[in-house]
Amino acid sequence: MNLDDFSDLIERPDGGVRRDAEERRERLAVPVGALGRLDELGEWLSAAQQSVPVRAVERPRVVLFAGDHGVAELEVSGRPAGTAHELVRAVLDGASPVAVLARRFSVPVRIVDAGLDCDPELLPEAVVRHRVRRGSGRIDVEDALTAQEAEQAVRLGMRIADEEADSGTDLVVLGDLSVGGTTAASTLIAALCGTDASVVTGRGGAGIDDLAWMRKCAAIRDALRRARPVLGDQLELLAAVGGADLAAMTGFLLQSAVRRMPVVLDGVVSAACALVAQRAAFRAPDWWLAGQLSGEPAQLKALDRMALTPLLDHGVTVGAGSGALLALPLVQAAAALAAELPERAPEPVVEEAGAVEEAGAAEEAGAADAEGVEPSRDTKPADTTA
């Protein structure tokens, strides 16, 4: 499998349709620019949908890829290693922020176990049946995946994207449920951006103290030494320092772009996967929105590299798609405004006086011709004397 093959499969959103959407926007009653970035969002959706006016976003879905990372054994996360299944259970029980928001916005949530480190019996069959392996390797000293597992994970993500597109999903909010995932994501971003570990190391969704931050920085530094020799092959890179969940998300993003299905990215993990996907197919980011700025320095660097501007900046760090889901109503509002605002009434045509006189003369000449009479050019009254 060669991820570079996606470069030939992915096209940009329709530029002609976007120009038509821009022209329609200029005809709306609300002045251009008065709606700020909502205008841009509406035009982007029109191009993605190939529809003017834009259609409403009626079937969004949250898709979360779950996995544990062996590097969490170094105590680089605010949660104990191997406990990502507890995050999954909280979503399933409706007790996590993303579950509350999804319930509020009436958006279904789908969880895909790509590499959780737990007994399958702890979670529903619908969640665990896709698992590639139990946990990912400790990336500071070993590969996260074998080459075969990396390909299997990417194909898993592609399959999930196809299933969503085939079911009619018209926009995906993409997130992760992981422990140690931000360490792997920061390593990928540092490797692809040519940055030192200290520049990309953040404190994760659960937050860590200074000692844990230093351990995390050291782990990313060691993982970078293993990542740099395989930068030329994205699949090898995911196998070396990614993980099953990150590889699956990368495949999901690439196949979503192939299927013309827009995706809203959440935090640093989805940003890292997007950056790997962009390396394989440079047009792919045209199908993605950055939902929010999480505060992770690696995320900001990845978004800047892809020229994606976050829709929101509320400091949401809980992950699991929560911040990106908050941006969904903004996208839906942009679609509604672009589709439902009335166009301006056409301005009445005011003719100049000379044009009116010429029109009257032409009308007189036409009437005379119709009667077979030579139109008179003498303004004096006719002589009626005998």
N, C-alpha and C positions, 0 to 999 in steps of 0.2 A: 504494500500500500504506500502510495506517495501523496502526501497532502497537497503538494504543488499542483496536482491534477485539478484541484478545485478552481484554480485560476481561470481555466478555460470554461468552466461550468457556470460561474457566477457573473451575472450582468448587473449593471447599475440600475436603480429605479429609473423609469422612463422619463428622459429629459423633456421630450415633447409634451407629455402629459403635465409635467411640472410647469412648463411655460404657459400652458392653457390654464392651469390653476392660478398662476400669478396674474394672468390677464383677467380672469374672473374676479379675483380679489380686488383688482383696481376698479371694478364696476360696482362693488358693494357700497351700501349706504354709509357704512362706517369708514372714516378716512384711513388710507393705507398708513400703517405704522401705529395706529391707535391701539391695536391689540398686542403690540410687542411681539414676543417670540411665538405667540399663538398662531400668527400668520405663517411663520416658517414651518411650524409643526403641521398645520393643515395642508400646506403645499407638499411637504415631505410625504404625508400619508397619501395624498392624491397620486403622487408618482409611484409609491409602493403598490397601491391598489390598482393603478392604471384606470382611474375613475375621476371624472370631473362632472358634478361636484363630488367631493370625497364622501365615502360611505361611513356610517357610524361604526365605531369599534364596539361590537356587540357580543363577541365571543372570546374575550381574553382569558388567559390561563396562567397561573403561576406554576412554573416547573422548577423543582429543587433537586439537585444532584447531591447525594450524601456519601460521605466517606471518612475514614479515619486515616491519619498520617503517622507513620512510625516516628517521625521527628518530634512528635509531641512527648515522647518518652524523656526528652531532655528538659522537660518542664519549661517550654517556651510558650505555652498557652495558658490562658486563665482557667481552662478546664482540664481535668485529668485525662491522660491519654486513653483512647479507646472508649470514650463516652459519647460519641456523636449520635449513637442510637437514642440517647436520652433527649437530644434535640429533636429527633424525628418523632419520638413519642409525644413530646409536648405539642408539636404541630398537629399530629393526629388527634390528640385530645382537645384541641382548640384552645390551648392554654398559652401559646406563644404569641408574640406581637404580630407575626405575619398571619397567623390563623385568625386573630381578632380582626385585622384589617381586611383579610379576604372575605370573612363573614360579613363585614360591614359593607363591602363593595360588591358582594354577591359574585365573587370570582372563585372558581374551583381551583384547588391546589393538587398538584401531582408530585409525588416524591419517588425518586428513582435511587435505589441503593446500588451504587457502583462499587463501593469498597468499604462497607462498614465492618468494624472488628467486633462482631457480636454473634451470638447464636441466632440463626434465622428464625427460630421459634418465637423470639421476642417481638417480632413485628409481623404485620400482615403479609401474606403471600404476594399480593399485588405490589408491595414495596420491594421485597428482597429477591424476587425471582430473576432480576436482571444482574445480580451481583457478579462482578468480574473476578474478584479475589477478596479475601478477608484482610482488610487493612493494606496500607501501602508501605513500602520499605523506608528505612531511615535514610533520607536523601543526603545527609552529611557524610555517610560512609558507604552507602550502597544504592543501587538503583531502586527507584520507587516501584517499577514494574519491569517485567520481561518485555522483550520486543513483541511477542505474541499477545501478551496481556494489554499492551498499549494499543495495538491494532484492534483488539476485541473491544476495548473501552471506547475508542473513537467510533467504531461501527455501532456500538450501543447508542451513543448520542445521535448518530445519523438516523438510526431506526426510530428513536423517540421523536425526532423532528418530523420524520415522514408521517408517523402516526398522528401527531398533532395537526399537521397541515391537512392530512386526509380527513380528519374529523371536523374540519371547519374552523379551527382556532385561527383568529385573525390578528392576534398580537400576544406575545409571550413575555411575561416578567420572569427573568432568569436569576436564580440565586443558588446558594449552596448551604448545606448543613454539614459542617466538618469541624474537626478538632485537629489543629496543626495545619489547616489549609492555607492560612495567611502566610505561613513561613514558606511553603512550597510556591505560592503565588508570587511572593516578593522575590524569590530566587529566579523565577522565570522572567519577571519584569526586569530585574537587574541584569540578567544575562542578555536579554534582547535589546536593552537600552545602553549597555556598556557602562553600567553604574556600579559603584561600590556598595557593599552590603549596608553600611551605616546610613546611606542616603535613602534606602527603601524600607528599612526596618521600622515597623510601627508597633502598636501595642495590642492589636487584635480586637476582636469584637467584645471579648469578656474583660479586657484590660489586664495589664501585667505591671509588676513593679520594675524598678531599675535593674535589679539583678537578673530577673527573667528577660528583660530587654537585652541585656548584654549576652546572655546565653543564646537568645534568638539571633542576634546579630552575628555571633560566632558560627552558629549553625548555617546561616545563609552564606557566610563567607566560605565555609568549607564546601557547601553544596555548589557554589559558583565555580570552584575549581573543577568540579566534575561536569558542570554544565557547558563550560566554554568550548571544550573539544568537540562537542556534538551540535554546535549552533547551526550548522549547515543543514540539518535534517530535523524538522519539527517533530516527527514521530519519535525519533531517538531522544530528543530533548525532553518530551513528555515522559518517556520511559525512565530517563535518568533522574529528573528532579521534579516531576509532576505528581501524578497519582491517578488512580482509576477515575475518581470523580472529575478531576481537571481535564483528563483526556476525553472523557465522555462529554463534558461541556464544550470542549473545542469542536468535537465532531458535530454536536448539536448546533452550534453557531454556524458552522460552514454549511451544513445541509439546510438550515433554515434560510440562509441566503440563497441557496440554489432554488428552494421552493418559494422564494419571494415572501417569506413570512417575517414581519418586523419583530424585533426583540428589544426589550428594555433591560439594560444591564444594571446590576445592583452594586456590589462592592468590589474589593480588590481581587477576589477570586475570579469573578466573571470577567473583570477587566484583564487579568492575566491571560485567561483563555482566549479572550478576544484578540489580544496582542499576538498570541501564537497563530491564531486563525488569520489575522491580517498578514502575517509573514508568509502564509501559504497562498492567500488570495487577496490582493490589494484592494479589490472592489468591495469586499465583504463588509467593511465598516459602514458603508452607505445604507445598510439595512438595520443598523443598530442605533439606539438612543442610550445615552448615559443617564440613568434615572436620578442618581444622587451622588453627592460627594461625601464619602464616608469619613474622611479625615486621615485615612491611611496614605502615607507619602508615596508608596508604590502605585496606588491607584491613580493619583494625580499625574504621575509621570507617564503611566500607560495611556491615560485618556489624552494627555497632551500629544503623545506620539501619534495617536490615531485621529487627532483633531476633533475629538468629541467633547462638547460642552455640556456639563451636567445640568439637568432641569431644575434640581433642588439642591440646597445646601443647608440642611437642618441639623447636621451633626449626628445623624442616626448611625450607630455603630453595631446594632444588634445583629445585623446580617440576615441571612435566610430570606432575602428578597424584600424585606420590610421597607427599606428606603425607596427601592424602585417601585414598589406597589403604591406608595404614596404619590408617585408621579403619574400613575395611570389616570386619575380623574382629570389631570391637566391635559393629557393627550386626548382623552375623550371630549373634553370641552373644546379643544381646538378643532376637532372634527365636526362637532355640532355647529360651531360658529361659522366655519367655512361652508357648511352645507345649507344652513337654514337662514342666515342673514339675507334680507332682501337686497336686490340690486337697486341702484339709483334710478329714478324716473328719468327718461331721456329729456334733455333740455329742448324747449321749443325753438324752431328755426326762425330767426328774424331776418327777412329779406330787406336789402337796401332799397331806398326810394327809386333809384334809377332802374333797378331790376324789376320793381313792381310796374313802372311805366312801360318798360319794354314788354313785360308779360301782357299788359293790357292791350298794347298795340298789336301784338301777335294774335291775341284773341279776336280783335276786331277784324284783322286781315283774314283770319280763318273763317269767320262768319260770313264775310263778303264773298269769299271764294265759294262757299257753300251755296250762295244764292246766284252765282254766276255774274256778279256785278263787280266792276273795277273799283277798288277802294279809292275814294276821293282824297286828294292831297291838298285841296283848296279849302281853307277854313272859312271863306266868305259864303254868305247865304246865297242860294241859287236865285237867278233872275226869273220872276214869275209873271212879268208884264207881257201883254199881247203884242 
